[in-house]
Structures are given as C-alpha cells and as structure tokens.
C-alpha cells in the first residue's frame, strides 16, 4: 500500500474503493449501514486534502463545516418528512431559492432532489426555465453560484 493511502482513515479507504469500483451512494450505504452520506463526503474531503498536501495545490474552496454555516442541513440525509415538505413547497409554486431557505439546504441540493423525486414538472414555468438554464451552464462547466 502506498504511503499516501496509509494516511487515509479506514472508512475513507473503504468508501473510496467502492466509489472507484463504480458503486452508488446507495450501494455504499447498504454495504456499510453504520455510515451516512456525510461519511462519504468526509472520505472524499480526506482524499482531496491528502492530494492537495502532497501536490502543493490549494485546499478546496470550502469545507462541509463552512457550507453548514450558511446551510445548516447541507450534506445531511434527506428524511421522508423533508421530501414531503419539498413536494408541498414545489406544488405551492415556491422558487428553488425560497425552498432552499425553508429547508436550510443549498439550491443545488434542492435542484437535485427535485429532479430525483420527479418534481420538475411541478415547478412553475419560470422555475423550470431557470433550472434549465442552470443545468445548461453546468454542462458547459461554467460556474453557477
């Protein structure tokens, strides 16, 4: 095992091996029920920090803790009640930005969850258009936020 890998935690190594094998978040969480999504994000952060320290590249733009200062529920698992509240807020015609504030998550998390739950068509036409523009910008690699 290379020295750099031995500097990673056991959890990080297990998670990263599964990611490298093409496993989804759900598969990782099924294989390691004691883990949460947050553990997966921490494993990635750990690997990035190690890579940055060994290559001299700057640290990532933000940490989970920094993101949570603005969005307290950032990177936490979604609950059934949050999904229900998201549905209600979307169907009431709220914007992604307003929903993000209500659910204490960033707009990207809300957008992703709206897509995952098949709620895009429930958004107002204006929000659908805005979301389409954001997705198009992201596909071009342009910053959105």
N, C-alpha and C positions, 0 to 999 in steps of 0.2 A: 504494500500500500504506500503510495507516495506520501511524503511528509505533509503536504498541504491537506490531503484528505484526512490524515490522522488528527488535524486540528479542528475538524468539524465534530459536532456532537453526534452521538449515535442516532438520535432522532433525525437530525439533518441528513445524515448519510442514508438512512432507510428511506426517507421521503424522496431525496434526490435520485436514488437508484430507481424508485418506482416511476418518477417523472421521466427519467431517461429511457425507461422501458416503454413509455407511451401511455402510462396509466392516467386515468382521470382523477379529479379530486375525490369523486365518489368511491372509486376503487381503492384509493389510498386510505380513505376513512373507513372503508369496510375491512381492509386488511389490518388496520391499526385502530380499533374502536376507541382507544383511550386518547386519540389525537383529535384535534379540531382543525378547522380551516386556518386558524391562527398559527398552529404549529407548522403548517405547510408554508405559510408566508414567512415565518421566522427562519425556516430551513433555507429558503431562497435568500433571505437577507443575510444569513450567516455565510452562505457561499459567496454572495456578492462582496461582502465585507472582506472575506479572505482573499478573493481575487483582487480586490482593489488594493489591499495592503501588500500583496506580493508583486503587483504590477505597477504600483505608484499612481494608479488612476484615482481620481477624486471619488469621494464617498457618494452614495446615491443622493438624489435631490431631496428625499425626505425619508423619515422612518415611520413605522406604524404609530409610534407614540406621538410623533409630530402631527400626523394626519388626524389622530384622535383628538387633538386639541381643538380642531375645528369641527370634526365629525365624530362625536363620541362612540358611535356604533360601527365605525369603519372596520372592515375586515372581520366582523363577527358573523357567526352563522345566522341565517335568516330563520325566524320562527314562523310557525303556522299563523300566529296572530298578526305578525308583521306582514305576511303575504296577504292576509285578508284585508288589513288596513291599506296596503298598497292598492289592492283591487278597488276598494271603496274610493280612495283618493283619485285614482285614474278615472274611474267612472263618473266622478263628480266634476271632471273637467279641469283638475288642477294641473299646473305645469310641473315638469320634472324638477325644476329648481325649488318650487314650493314643497313638493313631496320630499325632496332631499332634506329640507329643513325640518319637516314634520317627523321624519324617520331618523334623523340625525346620522345620515349617510351621505356620501358624496354623490354628485349627479351621475357619475359613471356607474356606480353600484345600482342606482335606481334604474338607469337605462338598461343595464344588463339584466336586471331582474324582470323588468317589463317585457323584454324580449323572451327570456326563459319561460315566463308564465303565459306567453302568448297574448299579452295585453296591448300590443302596439296598435291594433285596430280600434281599441277602446279610447286611445288618446284623442284629443281634439285634433282637427286637421292641421292647426297651426303647430301643435306639438309634434305631430307626425312629420311635418315638413322640417321642423327644427332638428328632430332626431335624424332624419335622412341626411341633412347637411353635415351633422356631426360625424355620422358613420362614414360619409364620403371623405371628409377631411382626414379622419383617422386612417382610412385605407390608403391615402396618399402620404401618410407619415407626417402630416402637419400637426402641430400642437393644437389642442382644442381648449384647454383650460388656461 
